[in-house]
Amino acid sequence: MAKIGELLLQKKLITPDQLQLALKESQKTGEILGKVLVRMKLIKQEQLLELLADQLGLVYYASLKDISISEDVIKAVPAKFVWHYKFMPLKIKGKVLIVAVSDPLAVWLMEDLKLHLGYDVERVLATDDEILVAIRRYYGVGAETIEEILTQEKKDNVKQEQPRYEDIEDVEKTAQDASVIKLVNQILSEAVNARATDIHIEPFRDKVRVRQRIDGILYDMRVPEEVRYLHAALVSRIKILSHLNVVEKRLPQDGRAIIKIQDKQVDLRISIIPSLYGESAVIRILPVHLLFNLDDLGFSPQDLKLIEGMTQKPHGIIFLTGPTGSGKTTTLYACLSKLNKDAVKIVTIEDPIEYELMGVTQFQVRPEIGLTFANTLRSILRHDPDIMMIGEVRDLETAELSIRTALTGHLIFSTLHTNDAASGATRLMDIGIEPYLVASSVNAFISQRLVRTICPNCKEERKDKTLLADVFKNMKVYQGKGCDKCKFIGYTGRTAIYEILLVEDKIRELILSKASAAQIKKAAREMGFKTLEDSGIERVRQGLTTPEEVLRVAELGE
């Protein structure tokens, strides 16, 4: 049988010099040649496994995703074996267990499985990445940790049930166990890897659902059903992590923690509320250090100039409008980052402070002690700011103070919860602000939404357009087929669609006459105003997103 090095040379996958270098490394470390070549990145693991499959007469699977694995197979092989030996059980034929392995020379694996499970083992080959993806898919995040905890509890004769209030001391001790800490870390690590922004842990009568929000959409995070037995311990661990009161289970609690995951520092914002079957926890994941750049948010070059022109004005208010999760705060931070110079003082009032901005003084409001937006704003004016950001205008007092501050020579950024830019002026008047104050203080209303962008790795042109709205039928429309890079979703990342309503003379006149949002929008369109829908259609035309995404966040023909 030819040696692996000779085969690689014959197929011209490596050079003789590279082989000699790898052989020396193999002799020094004791690793087999194939693993050394992969570690030194001289060949890919796929290439090595294809050769080994030919050499040993085994089957090589480039992908395990299309293989359907029955629940009986998963139940027959404990998670602790799968994670310890890093293999994936595929099928059971009588007394033979077919498993996917990445190291065909690990004979001890077959012996151990036969000893502990009673099966003869038949091997097929697959890469480490394919095996790990399959393990997570079928066994769930932290499966081996949950199995380990529950096995230990059985040994200690601890009942597998939700702890009662009087059992809180035991739950707190359990939350400090290394295995529960590991389980929480595994859930967090999986979410960070998936680019999730939020983790939702929700208890119900017979199950605990764990979900993660990726690019604005919630997806189930595969976890074993047995996680329901550990719900109280999980929540207690999250409370300990964020310095919350472990004993208090009747009132909502909010906290935060900064942790390090895979060499990334992330900021966790934690909210816990009591629900019918236990405490529901939501963890928001934010990077501690994030660079904000207006150029990266999806604004066209013309609109970037427009926004930069507005931010250079010495006074006035710029309002960003849109629902929660539409990217308003990110755009505001990008504007502040652009203006953050030594010559100006920038102060923000936020609830909560989402990201840290170096060189910017940031205030967190605390309504429970009387530190509201309005009260904080009064104090901040004595700090001689040039530019201010007020997280949200929620009431008449905050709105009046913000407008009067803008009229006295300050540039202010803030947000409003309205569906479009034209509704911003009418919302302020509904709050109780006089039309003349709105007309004289506001520079612009910017409304925006976030749409998911098509995965560039699996992007393809859509042939069937029969179900599309008429506006999309005469243009090239693309979609994501689904691939490893996007986890078969078809989308990766998000971009903004937006509309910018400048408060110019014609618009001021309409505001002063208390015109409706529809009248303001109609007049603005006659002046060349581009709506959210126009922006969304342009994103589809550019091949960045799909018609479905635009329709998800905006209505055509408004």
Buried (B, 14 or more C-beta within 10 A) or exposed (E): EEEBBEBBBEEEBBEEEBBEBBBEBBEEEEBEBBBBBBEEEBBEBBBBBBBBBEBEEBEBBEEBEEBEBEEEBBEBBBBBBBBEBBBBBBBBEEEEBBBBBBBBEBEEBBEBBBEEBEBEBBBBBBBBEBBBBBBBEBBBBBBBBBBBBBEEBEEEEBEEEBBEEEBBEBBBEBBEBEBBBBBBBBBBBBBBEEBBBBBBBBBEEEBBBBBBBBBBEEBEBBBBEBBBBBBBBBBBBBBBBBEBEBEBBEEEBEBBBEBEBEEEEBBBBBBBEBEEBBBBBBBBBBEEEBEBEBEEBBBEEEBEEBBBEBBEEEBBBBBBBBEEEBBBBBBBBBBBBBBBEEEEBBBBBBBEBBBEBEEBBBBEBEEEEEBBBBBBBEEBBEEEBBBBBBBBBBEEBBBBBBBBBBBEEBBBBBBBBBBBBBBBBBBBBEBEBEBEBBBBBBBBBBBBBBBBBBBEEBBEEEEEBEEBEEBBEEEEBBBBEBBBEBBEBBBBBBBBBBBBBBBEEEBBEBBBEEBEBEBBBBBBEEEEBBBBBBBBBBBBEEBBBBBBBBBBBBEBEE
